[in-house]
């Protein structure tokens, strides 16, 4: 399956979830992943923070590699100057790697480099390339990057701080980016990440994003299967898609 086939499959099942691994009970992760693999969720989201770009210090390529799953490994690099680490995350089994537009001077080069890396899970399909934007980043940084990306991820909170509320400005930002993607003539997924809960699900669904990142809403009641089902039902029902 080529990268374009993976992208088309994700687009066809939109809206879908990328389930945040950091919210899981890591002592029960193996059991929960087996259960998640039987749901309609297709991606497992790894938030990688270096303590500089974002204030927390979280998992790295060793832990990404250690997690065994049939879900697509969706690696979100909230780190400074990610170019030097891309090969490590590819070797760890990443199927999707997202870098931040704000992460350094070489984001364009990083996206180019991602296009040359091999997907160790299936060398024929490549790695999907994503670019993420923090809430305060002007959307005008996107046009020069759209020719190289498969995913644009808009953060609805500032990365690295807990307890933040989903920002109301997301409606305008998502609409603007959707128009940019349409003008590019390319098939690009549009994602939303941060502050997504069961309580604001209708608001998130109304945005019409293809991919929604959420962890606590899936794991908070101790049953990730129920969590995925509830979130997808809410997203697809309110959005009229899927």
N, C-alpha and C positions, 0 to 999 in steps of 0.2 A: 504494500500500500504506500503510495507516494504521499509526500507532505500535503499536496493539494487535495488528495482524497481524504486525509484526516481532517483538514480544514473544512471540506465540503460536508463531511459527516457531522462535525460539530455545528456547522451552520444549519443543517437540516433538522437538528434536534433542539435548536434554540427556542426559548431560553433554557440554559442549563446551568448547572452548579459546578464550581471548583471548590471542593471541600477543604477548608483550612485545617491542616494537620496539627498546628500548634494548639488548637482547642481540644484535641483528643486527649483521652486518658492513655498516656504512652505505655502504661503497664498492661493495658488491654488492647493495644493497637493492632496486633495481629488478628485477634478475634473480630474487632470492629471493621478492619479492612476487608476481611472475608465477607462480612455482611454488606458493606458498602459496594463491593464488586457486583453484587446481585441486584443493585438498584439502577436507576437510570442516570445517576451521576457518573460522569465520565472522567473527571479530573481530580487529582489530589494536589492541593496547593501548599507549597512550602514557602513560608516567609523567611527569607534570609536577611538578617540585619547584622551590621558590623560594629555597632556601638558608636559610629561616627556619622554616617549618613542618617541613620535612625538611632535613637539613644539606647535601644536594647541590643543585646548580643544574643543571637539565637543560633540555630543549627547551621551546619556547613555541609560540604560535599560528602563527608564521611557518613553522616546520618541520612542524607538523601539516598546514598547508595545502599545503606543498610535496610531501608524500607522496601520490602518485597511486595509488589502489588501489580495487578493487571490494569489498574487505573493509569491514565496518562499522568506522568509526573510533571506538574506545572510549577516551575521554580521562578520565584519572584525575587530578584536581586535588589534589595534596598541597601546597596553598598556603594562606597566611593570607588571610582575608576574600575569598573567591573571587567574591563578587557582582559586583564591578566589572569582572571579566574575562570573564564568561560570554558576552557578545555577541561577543567576539573569537574565542572557541573555536567558537561556533556558525558564525560567518562563515568559519572555517578548515575547515569541513566535518565537524565532530563529529556522529556519529550517536548516541553515548551520552556523557553527561557525568556524572561522579561527583564529588561534593563530600564533604568529611569533616565528620562531626558535630562534630569538635573544632576546626574551622577558624575559628570566630569566632562572634559573637553572632547573626549573620544567616543561619544555615544554613537556617532555615525560609523566610525571604524568598528566599534563593538558589534553593531548590527551586521556590518559586512562580514566580520569574522564568524558570526553565528551561521551565516549562510554556507560556510566552508566546513563546518563541523559535522561529524558523523553521529547519527543516533545509534547508540550501542544496542538498543532494544530491537531495532530494525533498520539496518544501514540503508535500505532502499527508500525510506520515507523522510529522512532529514529531521531537523529540529524546527518547530514552529518558533518564529521570532516575534517578540512582543516589545512594545515600548510603553512605559507607564508615566503618568503625569500627576504630580502633587496638586492639591486644590488651588494653590496660588500661582501655578505656572501658566503663562499665557499659551493659548492654544495655537498661536502662530508658529510655535516651534515644530509643529507636526508636519506640514507639507513637505519639507525636504526629506522626511523619514518614511513617508507612507509607501514609497516604492519598494521598501525593503522589509516591511512588517506584515505579519499575519494577524496581529492582535494589537489593539490600542486599549490599554487599561487605565481608566480614570479613577483616581483615588477620591473617595467621598469623605475622607478624614485625613489629617496629617499623620504620616507613618510613625509608629513607635510609641504612641501615647494611648493608654486604655481609657475607656469611658467616654469617648467622644461621640457626639451626635452626628448622624447623617446630615450632610450639608444641603440645604434647600437649593443652592445654586446649581446642583447637579442637573436639574432638568434642562437648563439653558446650555450647560456645557455638553451634555450628551447629544442634544439636538444639533449643536454646532458641529461636533465631531462627526455625527452621522452624515451631515451634508458634505463635509470634507471627504469622507470615505466614498460617498456616491460620486463626487466630482473626480476622484482619482481613477475610477473605473476598475478598481481592484476588489477582490473578495477579501475583506478584512473583518475579523471579529471585533466587536465593541464590548468591552467589559467594564464592570463597576466593582470596586473593592473598598470595603471599610464601612463599619457601622450598620451592616445589614442584619436586621433582627426579624422575628416573627411579627413584631408590633408595627414595623414600618414596611412590611412586605408589599402592601398595595401601592405605596408611594414609589418603591423601587421598581415594581413591575410596570408601572406607568411610564417609566423611562424607556422601556423597550430594548434594554441591553440584551446582547446575545449570551453573555456569560456573567454570572454573579458569583463573587467570592464570598463565602460565609463559612465560619467554623462553629462558633458558639451556638448558633440557631439549629445546627444539625446535632450537636452532641449534648446540649444543655439538659435534656430530659433523660439521658442515659440510653436512648434507643436511636442510633443513627439512621436506621432504616425508616423509622417513623419520621425522623427529622427531615430526611431527604424528600420523602413523599409529601410531607406538609409544605415544604418550601417550594417544590416544583408545582404542586397543585395551585398554590397561591400565585406563583409567578406566571404560570401559563394561563390560569383562569382570568387573572386581572389584565394580562397583556393581550389576550385573545390569540396567542400563538401557541404552537406546540400541540 
